[in-house]
Amino acid sequence: MPQILIANPNMSASVTELLLASGRKVASPLTELVGLTAPRGFPYLSNRVEELIGGAICLEMLAEHGPSCDAAIIAAFSDPGILAARQLFDFPVIGMSEAAMLTACMLGRRFAIVTFATDLGDWYHDCVALHGMTGRLAAIVANDEPFADLATVQQEHEERLVTLALRAVEAGADVIILGGAPLAGLAARVAHRIPVPVVDPIAAAVRQAETVLALGATKPTAGAFQRPAAKPAKGLSPALAARLEHRA
C-alpha cells in the first residue's frame, strides 16, 4: 500500500485536515495519506521571505518523516523548497501548485489562479515562473476582502471567489485553479457554478504522486537533481543534518 506524506509548511493544523479530507476523496483505495503540520513558522505563507523560511522548515519535516513514506507532497501553493527537496531526497516530491498547473494545462490552453488574499498575487507569479508556466497563465486574481479565520476562509468568501473565477473565465481563462491550501476541497463544491474545469491543487497533487509511483520513477544519479555531495552541517535539525552529511 503506497503511503504519501502531505507536508503542510504552515502551522495551521486545521488546514492540514482540509488538505487530507480533499486528498482522500480522490486517492486510490489502497493509498494512505499521512498529514504533517509545520511545528514552527507561520499560520500561512504569504510572501517571499516566509516562503524561504517555510521551505527550510519543510526540508526538516521531509528529512524526519519522509523516509517512512513512498512519496511526499509539499502542501502550500508556492511549493516552498520544492527544487531542493527533489535534489536532497530519494523519494518523489510533488509540489501542490506545480501539480495544479500541469493538470490545468491538460484541460485547457490558459489557466487563471483564484486565491483568497491580495498579498499572495505577486508572489504567486514567481511560483508560476519557477515551473515555466508563465506563457499559459491568463491571470492571478485575489479576494480583496479580509477574512476572519484561515480554516473557514473558503466558506466565508465562497461567493466572492466564485465571482472572481467567473470574471477570469470572461477574461479568457480556460481553466480555474483555486490556489492556496485553505481552499482545499472548495473546487468540488463550486465546480458546477463555473463553466470551465476547476482544479483543486491537493487533489491534483495526490493523483500525480500516485502516477509517479506507478511509473516507478527513480532518483537521478546524474544531472541537476542528483543528491548533493556530503558536507558537514552545524545547528540544523538532526534528521536534516544526517541527510546532508550522508549519514541517512
C-alpha positions as CSV (number, residue, x, y, z in Angstrom):
1,M,0.0,0.0,0.0
2,P,1.6,3.3,-1.0
3,Q,1.9,5.9,1.7
4,I,2.1,9.6,0.7
5,L,3.1,12.3,3.1
6,I,1.2,15.6,2.8
7,A,3.6,18.1,4.4
8,N,1.9,21.4,5.3
9,P,4.7,24.0,5.7
10,N,2.1,26.2,7.6
11,M,1.4,25.9,11.3
12,S,-2.4,25.5,10.8
13,A,-3.4,22.0,11.8
14,S,-7.0,22.8,10.7
15,V,-5.7,23.4,7.2
16,T,-3.8,20.1,7.2
17,E,-7.2,18.5,7.9
18,L,-8.7,20.2,5.0
19,L,-5.9,19.0,2.8
20,L,-6.2,15.4,4.0
21,A,-10.0,15.4,3.5
22,S,-9.8,16.7,0.0
23,G,-6.9,14.4,-0.9
24,R,-8.7,11.3,0.4
25,K,-11.7,11.9,-1.8
26,V,-9.6,11.3,-4.9
27,A,-6.9,8.9,-3.6
28,S,-6.9,5.3,-4.8
29,P,-8.4,2.9,-2.2
30,L,-5.1,1.4,-1.3
31,T,-3.3,4.7,-0.9
32,E,-2.7,6.0,2.6
33,L,-2.3,9.8,3.1
34,V,-0.4,11.0,6.2
35,G,-0.7,14.6,7.2
36,L,2.1,16.7,8.8
37,T,1.9,20.3,10.1
38,A,4.9,22.6,10.4
39,P,5.9,22.7,14.1
40,R,7.1,26.3,13.8
41,G,6.9,29.2,11.3
42,F,3.8,31.0,10.2
43,P,0.0,30.4,10.2
44,Y,0.2,30.6,6.4
45,L,2.9,31.7,3.9
46,S,2.1,35.0,2.2
47,N,5.4,36.4,0.8
48,R,8.9,35.5,-0.5
49,V,10.5,35.8,3.0
50,E,8.0,33.4,4.6
51,E,8.4,31.1,1.6
52,L,12.1,30.8,2.1
53,I,11.7,30.1,5.8
54,G,8.8,27.7,5.2
55,G,10.9,25.9,2.6
56,A,13.7,25.3,5.1
57,I,11.2,24.0,7.7
58,C,9.7,21.8,5.1
59,L,13.1,20.2,4.4
60,E,13.4,19.4,8.1
61,M,9.9,17.9,8.0
62,L,10.7,15.7,5.0
63,A,14.0,14.6,6.4
64,E,12.4,13.4,9.6
65,H,9.2,11.9,8.3
66,G,9.7,11.4,4.5
67,P,11.8,8.2,4.6
68,S,8.9,6.2,6.1
69,C,6.7,7.2,3.1
70,D,6.8,6.4,-0.6
71,A,6.3,10.0,-1.8
72,A,5.7,13.4,-0.4
73,I,3.6,16.4,-1.3
74,I,4.6,20.0,-0.3
75,A,1.2,21.3,0.5
76,A,1.5,25.0,0.2
77,F,0.6,26.7,-3.1
78,S,4.1,28.3,-3.5
79,D,5.8,24.9,-3.4
80,P,8.4,26.1,-0.9
81,G,11.6,24.2,-1.1
82,I,10.4,22.0,-3.9
83,L,13.6,22.0,-6.1
84,A,15.9,21.5,-3.0
85,A,13.7,18.7,-1.8
86,R,13.9,16.9,-5.1
87,Q,17.6,17.1,-5.1
88,L,18.1,16.0,-1.5
89,F,15.7,13.1,-1.1
90,D,15.3,9.7,-2.8
91,F,11.5,9.6,-2.8
92,P,9.4,11.6,-5.3
93,V,8.4,15.1,-4.1
94,I,5.4,16.7,-5.7
95,G,4.6,20.4,-5.5
96,M,0.9,21.2,-5.0
97,S,1.0,24.3,-7.3
98,E,3.0,22.6,-10.0
99,A,0.6,19.6,-10.0
100,A,-2.3,22.0,-10.3
101,M,-0.8,23.9,-13.2
102,L,0.3,20.7,-15.0
103,T,-3.2,19.4,-14.6
104,A,-4.7,22.7,-15.9
105,C,-2.5,22.5,-19.0
106,M,-4.1,19.2,-19.8
107,L,-7.6,20.7,-19.6
108,G,-7.2,23.9,-21.5
109,R,-4.8,26.4,-23.1
110,R,-4.7,29.1,-20.4
111,F,-5.4,28.9,-16.7
112,A,-6.2,31.5,-14.0
113,I,-5.3,31.2,-10.4
114,V,-8.0,32.5,-8.0
115,T,-6.9,32.9,-4.4
116,F,-8.1,34.2,-1.1
117,A,-5.8,37.2,-0.2
118,T,-4.4,40.0,-2.3
119,D,-0.9,39.8,-0.7
120,L,-0.5,36.4,-2.4
121,G,-0.8,37.6,-6.0
122,D,2.6,39.0,-6.9
123,W,4.3,36.2,-5.1
124,Y,2.3,33.5,-7.0
125,H,3.7,34.9,-10.2
126,D,7.1,33.8,-9.0
127,C,5.8,30.3,-8.5
128,V,4.3,30.2,-12.0
129,A,7.6,31.3,-13.5
130,L,9.5,28.8,-11.4
131,H,7.6,26.0,-13.1
132,G,7.9,27.5,-16.6
133,M,4.2,28.2,-16.9
134,T,4.0,31.9,-17.4
135,G,3.0,31.6,-21.0
136,R,0.0,29.5,-20.0
137,L,-1.2,31.9,-17.3
138,A,-4.2,34.0,-18.1
139,A,-4.4,35.9,-14.7
140,I,-4.0,35.7,-11.0
141,V,-7.0,37.2,-9.2
142,A,-7.3,37.5,-5.5
143,N,-10.1,38.3,-3.0
144,D,-9.5,41.8,-1.6
145,E,-11.8,41.4,1.4
146,P,-10.5,40.5,4.9
147,F,-11.2,37.1,6.4
148,A,-11.8,36.1,10.0
149,D,-10.3,32.6,10.1
150,L,-7.9,30.8,7.8
151,A,-9.6,27.4,8.3
152,T,-13.0,28.8,7.2
153,V,-12.0,31.4,4.6
154,Q,-13.4,29.3,1.8
155,Q,-16.9,29.2,3.4
156,E,-16.6,32.9,4.4
157,H,-15.8,34.1,0.9
158,E,-17.2,31.3,-1.3
159,E,-19.4,33.7,-3.3
160,R,-16.6,36.2,-3.8
161,L,-14.2,33.5,-5.0
162,V,-16.8,32.2,-7.5
163,T,-17.4,35.7,-8.8
164,L,-13.7,36.2,-9.3
165,A,-13.5,32.8,-11.1
166,L,-16.3,33.8,-13.4
167,R,-14.6,37.1,-14.2
168,A,-11.4,35.2,-15.0
169,V,-13.3,33.0,-17.4
170,E,-14.8,36.0,-19.1
171,A,-11.2,37.4,-19.5
172,G,-10.1,34.3,-21.3
173,A,-9.2,31.6,-18.8
174,D,-9.9,28.0,-20.0
175,V,-9.3,26.5,-16.5
176,I,-9.5,27.8,-13.0
177,I,-7.1,26.8,-10.2
178,L,-8.3,27.6,-6.7
179,G,-4.9,28.5,-5.2
180,G,-4.0,28.3,-1.5
181,A,-4.0,25.4,1.0
182,P,-7.0,26.9,2.9
183,L,-9.1,26.4,-0.3
184,A,-8.6,22.7,-0.4
185,G,-12.0,21.0,-1.1
186,L,-13.7,24.1,-2.5
187,A,-13.3,23.1,-6.1
188,A,-15.6,20.1,-5.7
189,R,-18.2,22.3,-4.1
190,V,-18.3,25.1,-6.6
191,A,-17.3,23.4,-9.9
192,H,-20.9,23.2,-11.1
193,R,-21.2,27.0,-10.9
194,I,-18.2,27.7,-13.1
195,P,-18.4,27.0,-16.9
196,V,-14.8,25.7,-17.2
197,P,-12.8,23.0,-15.4
198,V,-11.9,23.9,-11.8
199,V,-8.7,22.3,-10.3
200,D,-8.1,21.6,-6.6
201,P,-4.3,21.6,-6.2
202,I,-4.1,19.0,-3.4
203,A,-6.4,16.6,-5.4
204,A,-4.2,17.1,-8.4
205,A,-1.0,16.5,-6.4
206,V,-2.3,13.3,-4.8
207,R,-3.2,11.8,-8.2
208,Q,0.1,12.9,-9.7
209,A,2.0,11.4,-6.8
210,E,0.2,8.1,-7.4
211,T,1.1,8.3,-11.1
212,V,4.8,8.9,-10.5
213,L,4.9,6.0,-8.0
214,A,3.1,3.7,-10.5
215,L,5.5,4.7,-13.2
216,G,8.4,3.6,-11.0
217,A,10.4,6.8,-11.3
218,T,13.9,6.5,-9.8
219,K,16.2,9.0,-8.1
220,P,18.6,10.6,-10.6
221,T,22.3,9.8,-10.0
222,A,23.5,12.5,-12.5
223,G,22.5,15.9,-13.5
224,A,20.9,18.8,-11.6
225,F,18.9,16.7,-9.2
226,Q,21.4,14.1,-8.1
227,R,22.0,14.1,-4.4
228,P,24.4,16.8,-3.2
229,A,27.9,15.8,-2.1
230,A,28.2,15.2,1.7
231,K,29.1,18.3,3.7
232,P,29.3,18.9,7.4
233,A,26.4,20.8,8.9
234,K,26.0,22.6,12.2
235,G,22.9,23.8,14.1
236,L,20.4,22.0,11.8
237,S,17.8,19.5,12.8
238,P,19.4,16.1,13.4
239,A,17.5,14.4,10.6
240,L,18.3,17.1,8.1
241,A,22.0,17.2,9.1
242,A,22.2,13.4,8.8
243,R,20.8,13.6,5.3
244,L,23.2,16.4,4.2
245,E,26.1,14.5,5.7
246,H,25.1,11.2,4.0
247,R,24.5,9.5,7.4
248,A,20.9,8.8,6.3
